[in-house]
Amino acid sequence: MKPFSENDEFLKGTLFEIDEVGKSPQTPSWFDASSPLKHHAVIYIVQGEGQIRVNGRTEAISKDSLYVYAPGSTLELKLASQAEMYWAAYDIYRSAESGDQVRSFERERTFPVQGHVKASGSRFKRLLFLLVSEGGRAKGESRFLAQHYLQELLDGILHTAAPAAVNDLEDRLRLTASYMQRHYREDIRIDTLAEMAQLHPSYYSQVFKQEMGKTPIAYLTQLRMNKAKEMLLLTDKPVREVAGSVGYADEFYFSRRFKETSGSAPSLYIKKDHASIVSLSAPYTDHLVTLGLTPCAAQVHRHIPVETRALNLPKHASEPWEASREAFLLVKPDLIITKDNVLPKAREHINDIAPIIGIDWTSKDVFTHMRDIAGLVNRHEAARRWLEHHELRTEGLRRKARMSLGDAVVTICVGREHKLRIYGSRNIGHVFYRSLQLKPPERTAQSMKPYLPGTGYNWTAIIPDELLQYESDYLFLVIETESDRKRMLHWLRSNPSWIKHPAVRSKRVYFLDWDKWMVYAPYGIDRQLDEIEQFIGYRSMQAEYF
């Protein structure tokens, strides 16, 4: 492979001739291990998974994977059903001699980047789509346009791509871990994993243990046992069926292995108290604290009164996973709970460490979250006490609100970094619309109508000029920073839609703190009720900008 410093010069003086382009769930005919490639090839796996065997070595492939190969490579690709791939086969010709009358070219059989490469999926997918669209047309200028797309694609690979699994030991090891995650039900041999990692079996086991903290066999066993625990906690399946679901044909052997790794038989596991719990989501950390449990490690929020090992974890599925395995291995959890939107990433990184239970976030409200979590950790009585106390308190506050505010309509508007959102009965709106049973603006009520209370609908994005469409008696502006406050004050004083709003005209506008009011969990809601109780008692106070 040429050094990357030479990549800038590689495409100078070259021409391209496209032999074949395509998009299909099936592999093209030239994927034949019996004969080497005749042309350069670029392959993009859009979706699906499978295996690719290159020059006698096998590795797993998955969606959003880009591969580049030069002539002479032998390829064999096996894709699972419902897979989809783009490909292009082409030749590169380099200028050899140039004169006044004649220029000659020689075929270039090398390329600086080989194999699986890390690259920006969306960009390369777009270029391959354009290349496939234009490359299939033999007439007119389409063939030149296709050559342009090919050159842009190869230039992008040379400048932004980096070698992936073939030359990166850590990536190759994680490739085998990912394979075990997907195929744990099957009979997986060390030889197969070692071949995938392109290592000798004994050396593979050694370096896998160094990277993951356990041998491949221990990793696979723990993965199977944790999957079994998840099924035992979430379903009523008999032990025999659970055993078969995680790859054990012998129920008694499974039960023996389960007891060796867990300390209790499968039939007794669901009755066991979980002493060491990790919460990957701050709202669920709040639930555990409310139920009288302190997680051994957790994603935390500054308004949750808990002392624990704080974990740097994604709040949303789109955010990267940055927590190290060592942090979880150190605390030795026997149960991990998380929002369902982070569940796939959690399983990818730490499902061999402990069973991971994902609890639906948007399809369930805070009361259902409480009951679900209490059921997992055997704290039914603590949940019942909080729910009863919450209902008694909110019942009293509702009476005060009716006496103080009457049949008031309330608008909740969040303004953060130039973005405006009108909230419904989840998160910030829970205390107003569910606890106090105040009325939302008509538009918000219509948005909430198709869903059960506190589920599904969360907010609607608006622009400043649309605020007047959410008329109400009271307007609560939720801000995170001083810049947000200043921006809101500017609109209150200058934007006609804001100035004409009934709550602004009657001087019933109040600011709330985003960090405090965004918490959608029992302890956080209790603190929000503290603040709203003061508001009800002092409703005559005026907003600062008047």
C-alpha positions in Angstrom: 0.0 0.0 0.0 1.3 3.4 -0.9 1.9 5.9 2.0 -1.1 8.2 2.4 1.2 11.2 1.6 1.2 10.0 -2.0 -2.5 9.9 -2.3 -2.8 13.5 -3.5 -0.8 12.6 -6.6 -2.4 9.3 -7.4 -5.3 10.4 -9.6 -3.3 13.0 -11.6 -3.0 12.1 -15.2 -5.6 9.2 -15.1 -8.6 8.3 -17.1 -11.4 5.9 -16.2 -13.3 3.3 -18.1 -16.4 1.9 -16.3 -17.0 -1.7 -17.0 -20.1 -2.3 -14.9 -22.2 -0.6 -12.2 -25.2 -1.9 -10.3 -27.5 -1.9 -7.4 -29.0 -5.3 -6.3 -29.7 -7.6 -3.4 -27.6 -10.2 -5.2 -23.8 -10.2 -5.8 -22.6 -9.6 -9.4 -21.2 -12.5 -11.4 -17.5 -11.4 -11.1 -17.6 -12.1 -7.3 -16.1 -15.5 -8.0 -13.4 -16.8 -5.7 -12.1 -19.2 -8.4 -10.7 -16.3 -10.5 -9.1 -13.0 -9.5 -10.7 -9.6 -10.2 -10.1 -8.3 -13.7 -11.1 -4.7 -12.8 -10.9 -2.3 -9.9 -14.0 -2.6 -7.7 -15.8 -0.4 -5.1 -18.6 -1.9 -3.1 -21.0 -0.3 -0.7 -23.3 -2.4 1.5 -26.4 -0.3 2.0 -28.2 -2.7 4.3 -28.0 -6.2 5.5 -25.2 -8.3 6.7 -23.1 -11.2 5.6 -19.5 -12.3 5.0 -16.8 -11.4 2.5 -13.8 -13.7 1.8 -10.9 -11.8 0.4 -7.7 -13.6 -0.8 -8.7 -16.5 1.5 -9.5 -14.5 4.6 -13.1 -14.1 5.9 -14.6 -11.2 7.7 -18.1 -10.2 8.7 -19.8 -7.3 6.9 -22.6 -5.0 7.9 -24.7 -2.1 6.6 -23.0 1.2 5.8 -19.7 -0.6 4.9 -17.5 0.5 2.1 -14.9 -1.7 0.4 -12.3 -1.0 -2.3 -10.3 -3.7 -4.2 -7.7 -3.7 -7.0 -7.4 -6.2 -9.9 -5.9 -9.5 -8.8 -7.9 -9.8 -5.6 -10.1 -12.8 -5.2 -13.5 -12.1 -3.7 -16.4 -14.2 -2.5 -19.4 -12.3 -1.0 -22.3 -13.9 0.8 -25.2 -11.6 1.8 -28.2 -12.4 4.0 -31.7 -12.0 2.7 -33.1 -8.4 2.4 -29.6 -7.1 1.9 -28.8 -4.4 -0.7 -25.5 -3.2 -2.2 -24.1 -0.8 -4.8 -21.0 -1.7 -6.8 -18.8 -0.4 -9.6 -16.2 -2.3 -11.6 -13.8 0.0 -13.6 -10.3 0.4 -15.0 -7.9 3.2 -14.3 -5.4 4.3 -17.0 -2.4 6.5 -16.3 -0.7 8.7 -18.8 2.6 7.1 -19.9 3.9 9.2 -22.8 2.7 12.6 -24.1 3.7 14.3 -27.3 2.4 16.9 -29.8 0.5 14.3 -31.8 0.0 11.3 -29.5 -0.6 10.5 -25.9 -0.4 6.9 -24.6 -1.9 5.4 -21.4 -1.0 2.3 -19.3 -3.4 0.4 -17.2 -3.0 1.1 -13.5 -3.5 -2.0 -11.5 -2.9 -0.6 -8.0 -4.8 1.7 -5.6 -3.5 3.3 -2.4 -6.5 2.1 -0.2 -7.5 -1.5 0.0 -10.2 -3.5 1.7 -12.7 -2.2 4.2 -12.3 1.5 4.7 -13.9 4.0 7.2 -15.7 6.7 5.3 -18.6 9.1 5.4 -21.5 6.8 4.5 -24.0 9.4 3.3 -21.5 11.1 0.9 -20.3 7.8 -0.7 -23.8 6.4 -0.9 -24.9 9.5 -2.8 -22.0 9.4 -5.3 -22.5 5.6 -5.9 -26.3 6.3 -6.4 -25.4 8.9 -9.0 -22.7 6.7 -10.6 -25.2 3.8 -10.9 -27.8 6.1 -12.3 -25.6 7.5 -15.0 -23.3 4.6 -15.6 -26.1 2.4 -16.8 -26.7 4.8 -19.8 -24.4 4.0 -22.7 -25.2 7.0 -24.9 -24.7 10.7 -24.8 -22.8 12.5 -22.2 -24.0 10.2 -19.4 -20.8 8.1 -19.6 -18.7 11.2 -19.0 -20.9 12.3 -16.1 -20.5 8.8 -14.7 -16.7 9.0 -15.0 -16.9 12.4 -13.2 -18.8 10.8 -10.3 -16.3 7.9 -10.2 -13.4 10.3 -10.0 -15.1 12.3 -7.2 -15.8 9.0 -5.4 -12.2 7.8 -5.6 -10.8 11.2 -4.7 -13.0 11.3 -1.6 -11.8 7.8 -0.6 -8.2 8.9 -1.0 -8.6 12.0 1.0 -11.0 11.1 3.8 -11.0 7.3 4.1 -8.7 5.4 6.4 -8.0 1.6 6.6 -10.5 -0.2 8.8 -10.7 -3.7 10.0 -8.0 -5.2 7.8 -5.2 -3.2 9.4 -6.8 -2.2 12.8 -6.5 -4.9 15.4 -9.0 -3.3 17.7 -11.6 -3.1 14.9 -11.0 -6.7 13.9 -11.6 -7.9 17.5 -14.7 -5.8 17.8 -15.9 -7.3 14.5 -15.8 -10.7 16.1 -17.6 -9.4 19.2 -20.3 -7.9 16.9 -20.6 -11.3 15.2 -21.1 -13.0 18.5 -23.8 -10.4 19.4 -25.7 -11.3 16.2 -25.2 -15.1 16.2 -25.0 -16.0 19.9 -27.7 -18.7 19.3 -25.5 -20.6 16.9 -22.6 -22.9 17.4 -19.6 -20.5 17.1 -16.1 -21.9 17.0 -12.9 -20.1 18.0 -11.4 -21.0 14.6 -14.2 -19.1 12.8 -13.7 -16.0 15.0 -9.9 -16.1 14.6 -10.2 -16.4 10.8 -12.5 -13.4 10.8 -9.9 -11.4 12.9 -7.1 -12.7 10.6 -5.2 -14.1 13.6 -4.0 -17.5 14.8 -6.6 -19.0 17.2 -4.4 -19.0 20.3 -3.2 -15.4 19.7 -6.7 -14.3 18.9 -8.0 -15.5 22.3 -5.1 -13.8 24.0 -5.6 -10.4 22.4 -9.4 -10.6 22.7 -9.0 -11.0 26.4 -6.7 -8.1 26.6 -9.2 -5.9 24.8 -12.5 -7.1 26.2 -11.5 -8.2 29.7 -12.5 -11.9 29.1 -11.8 -14.7 26.7 -14.0 -15.2 23.6 -15.6 -18.2 25.2 -16.4 -16.4 28.4 -17.7 -13.4 26.3 -20.1 -15.7 24.4 -21.2 -17.5 27.5 -22.0 -14.3 29.4 -23.7 -12.9 26.3 -26.0 -16.0 26.2 -26.7 -15.9 30.0 -27.5 -12.2 29.9 -29.9 -12.7 27.0 -31.5 -15.5 29.0 -31.9 -13.2 32.0 -33.5 -10.6 29.9 -36.1 -13.2 28.7 -36.7 -14.4 32.2 -37.3 -10.9 33.4 -39.5 -9.8 30.5 -41.4 -13.0 29.5 -43.2 -16.0 31.0 -41.3 -18.5 28.8 -40.4 -21.8 30.5 -36.7 -22.5 31.2 -36.6 -25.1 28.4 -37.7 -22.5 25.8 -35.3 -19.9 27.2 -32.4 -22.3 27.0 -33.1 -23.1 23.3 -33.5 -19.4 22.5 -29.9 -18.7 23.6 -28.3 -21.7 22.0 -28.5 -24.5 24.5 -30.3 -27.7 23.3 -29.9 -29.3 26.8 -32.1 -27.6 29.4 -30.2 -29.1 32.3 -26.8 -28.1 31.0 -28.1 -24.6 30.5 -29.5 -24.5 34.1 -26.1 -25.7 35.5 -24.2 -23.1 33.5 -26.7 -20.4 34.5 -26.3 -21.2 38.2 -22.5 -21.2 37.8 -22.5 -17.7 36.3 -25.4 -16.2 38.2 -25.4 -17.8 41.6 -29.0 -18.9 41.3 -31.1 -21.3 39.2 -33.1 -19.8 36.3 -36.4 -20.5 38.1 -35.3 -18.4 41.1 -33.6 -15.6 39.2 -36.7 -13.5 38.7 -37.3 -13.4 42.5 -33.8 -12.2 43.2 -33.1 -8.7 44.5 -30.6 -6.9 42.2 -28.1 -5.3 44.5 -25.9 -3.8 41.9 -27.9 -1.8 39.3 -26.6 0.5 36.5 -28.9 3.1 35.0 -27.9 4.4 31.5 -30.6 7.1 31.5 -31.0 10.0 34.0 -34.8 9.8 34.3 -34.5 6.1 35.3 -31.8 7.0 37.8 -34.4 9.3 39.3 -36.9 6.4 39.5 -34.4 4.2 41.3 -33.6 6.8 43.8 -37.3 7.4 44.5 -37.7 3.7 45.0 -35.0 3.7 47.6 -32.2 2.3 45.5 -28.8 3.9 44.8 -27.4 2.6 41.5 -23.7 1.6 41.5 -23.2 3.7 38.4 -25.5 5.9 36.4 -26.2 8.7 34.1 -27.1 11.5 36.5 -28.7 14.9 36.5 -27.8 17.8 38.8 -31.3 17.8 40.3 -31.2 14.2 41.4 -29.9 13.8 45.0 -27.7 10.8 44.5 -24.0 10.0 45.0 -22.8 7.4 42.5 -20.3 6.8 39.8 -21.4 9.2 37.0 -21.3 7.7 33.5 -20.7 9.8 30.3 -23.5 8.3 28.2 -25.6 9.3 25.2 -29.0 10.8 25.8 -30.2 10.0 22.3 -29.5 7.3 19.8 -27.7 9.7 17.5 -25.0 10.6 20.1 -21.8 8.6 20.3 -21.1 6.0 23.0 -18.1 7.2 25.0 -18.3 5.2 28.2 -15.5 2.7 28.6 -16.0 -1.0 29.3 -13.7 -0.7 32.3 -16.3 1.5 34.1 -18.9 -1.2 33.9 -16.5 -4.1 34.7 -15.3 -2.3 37.8 -18.8 -2.0 39.4 -19.9 -5.5 38.4 -23.6 -4.8 37.8 -26.2 -7.6 37.8 -28.8 -5.5 36.0 -28.6 -2.5 33.6 -31.7 -0.4 32.7 -31.9 2.2 29.9 -34.3 4.0 27.6 -35.2 2.0 24.6 -33.6 4.6 22.2 -30.1 3.9 23.6 -30.6 0.1 24.0 -29.0 -0.9 20.6 -25.8 0.9 21.5 -25.7 -0.5 25.0 -26.1 -4.0 23.8 -23.4 -3.5 21.2 -20.9 -2.4 23.9 -21.8 -4.1 27.2 -24.4 -6.8 26.8 -21.8 -9.4 27.9 -21.4 -7.6 31.3 -25.0 -7.8 32.5 -28.6 -8.1 31.2 -29.9 -4.9 29.7 -33.5 -4.0 30.0 -34.8 -1.3 27.7 -37.9 0.6 28.9 -40.0 2.3 26.3 -39.6 6.1 26.7 -42.2 7.9 24.5 -44.8 5.2 24.4 -45.2 5.1 28.2 -45.8 7.9 30.7 -44.0 8.5 34.0 -46.4 6.5 36.0 -45.9 3.4 33.8 -42.2 3.9 33.9 -42.4 3.8 37.7 -44.4 0.6 37.7 -42.2 -1.1 35.2 -39.0 -0.3 37.0 -40.5 -1.2 40.4 -41.4 -4.6 38.9 -37.8 -5.2 37.7 -36.2 -4.3 41.0 -39.0 -5.8 43.3 -40.0 -2.4 44.8 -43.7 -2.6 44.2 -44.6 -1.2 47.7 -42.3 1.8 47.3 -43.9 2.6 43.9 -47.4 2.3 45.3 -46.5 4.8 48.1 -45.1 7.4 45.7 -48.0 7.1 43.4 -50.5 7.5 46.2 -48.6 10.4 47.7 -48.3 12.1 44.3 -52.1 11.8 43.7 -53.0 13.2 47.1 -50.6 16.1 46.6 -51.8 17.0 43.1 -55.4 16.7 44.2 -54.8 19.4 46.7 -52.9 21.6 44.3 -55.7 21.2 41.7 -58.2 22.7 44.1 -55.9 25.6 44.9 -55.3 26.1 41.1 -59.0 26.3 40.4 -59.5 28.8 43.2 -56.5 30.9 42.1 -56.4 30.6 38.3 -59.9 29.6 37.4 -60.4 27.9 34.1 -57.1 29.1 32.8 -55.4 28.2 29.5 -51.7 27.8 29.7 -49.0 27.8 26.9 -45.6 26.3 27.5 -42.9 27.6 25.1 -39.3 26.4 25.2 -36.7 28.7 23.6 -33.2 27.3 23.3 -30.6 28.4 20.8 -33.1 30.1 18.4 -35.4 27.0 18.5 -38.9 27.4 19.7 -41.1 24.5 20.8 -44.7 24.3 22.2 -44.9 21.5 24.7 -47.8 19.1 25.4 -48.4 16.9 28.5 -45.0 15.2 28.6 -41.8 16.5 30.3 -42.4 20.2 31.1 -46.1 20.0 30.4 -46.8 17.1 32.9 -47.3 19.3 36.0 -49.5 21.9 34.2 -51.7 19.6 32.1 -51.9 16.4 34.1 -51.1 17.3 37.7 -53.0 20.6 37.8 -55.3 19.7 34.8 -55.0 23.2 33.3 -56.0 23.6 29.7 -53.6 23.7 26.8 -54.1 26.0 23.8 -56.5 24.5 21.3 -53.8 23.6 18.8 -51.8 21.8 21.4 -54.9 20.0 22.6 -55.5 18.7 19.0 -51.9 17.5 18.7 -52.3 15.6 22.0 -55.7 14.1 21.2 -54.6 11.0 19.2 -52.4 9.7 22.1 -52.9 8.4 25.6 -52.0 11.0 28.2 -48.3 11.6 28.6 -47.3 9.4 25.6 -46.5 9.9 21.9 -46.8 13.6 21.4 -44.1 15.8 23.1 -43.8 19.1 21.3 -44.3 21.1 18.2 -41.6 23.3 16.6 -42.7 26.9 15.7 -41.2 30.1 14.5 -41.6 33.3 16.5 -44.4 34.7 14.3 -46.5 31.6 15.1 -46.8 32.1 18.9 -50.1 34.0 18.5 -51.6 30.7 17.2 -51.2 29.4 20.8 -53.4 31.9 22.6 -53.7 31.4 26.4 -54.2 33.2 29.7 -50.7 32.3 30.9 -47.5 32.0 29.0 -44.5 30.1 30.5 -41.2 30.6 28.8 -38.6 27.9 29.4 -35.0 28.9 29.0 -31.6 27.3 29.5 -29.1 30.3 29.2 -29.1 34.0 29.7 -28.8 34.3 25.9 -32.2 32.5 25.7 -33.7 34.9 28.1 -32.5 38.0 26.2 -33.8 36.5 23.0 -37.2 35.9 24.5 -37.3 39.4 26.0 -36.5 40.9 22.6 -39.5 39.0 21.0 -41.8 40.0 23.8 -41.0 43.7 23.2 -40.7 43.7 19.4 -42.5 40.8 17.7 -46.2 41.6 16.9 -47.2 38.0 17.4 -45.8 38.1 20.9 -47.0 41.6 21.8 -50.6 40.7 20.8 -50.6 37.4 22.7 -53.3 37.5 25.4 -50.9 36.4 28.2 -48.4 39.1 27.2 -51.1 41.8 27.1 -52.4 40.9 30.5 -48.8 40.6 31.9 -49.0 36.9 32.8 -45.7 35.7 31.4 -43.2 33.8 33.6 -39.8 32.2 33.0 -38.9 28.6 34.0 -35.5 26.9 34.2 -35.0 24.3 31.5 -32.7 22.0 33.6 -35.3 21.8 36.4 -38.4 21.5 34.3 -37.1 19.1 31.6 -36.8 16.2 34.1 -39.6 13.8 33.5 -39.3 11.5 36.5 -40.8 11.3 40.0 -38.2 13.2 42.1 -38.0 15.9 39.4 -41.7 16.2 39.2 -41.9 16.6 43.0 -39.5 19.6 42.8 -41.5 21.1 39.9 -44.7 20.8 42.1 -42.8 22.8 44.8 -42.2 25.6 42.4 -45.7 25.7 40.9 -47.2 25.7 44.4 -45.4 28.9 45.1 -46.6 30.3 41.7 -50.2 29.5 42.6 -49.7 31.3 46.0 -48.1 34.4 44.4 -49.8 34.5 41.0 -50.0 38.3 41.1 -46.2 38.6 40.6 -45.2 40.3 37.3 -42.7 39.2 34.8 -39.4 41.1 34.9 -39.6 42.7 31.5 -42.8 44.7 32.2 
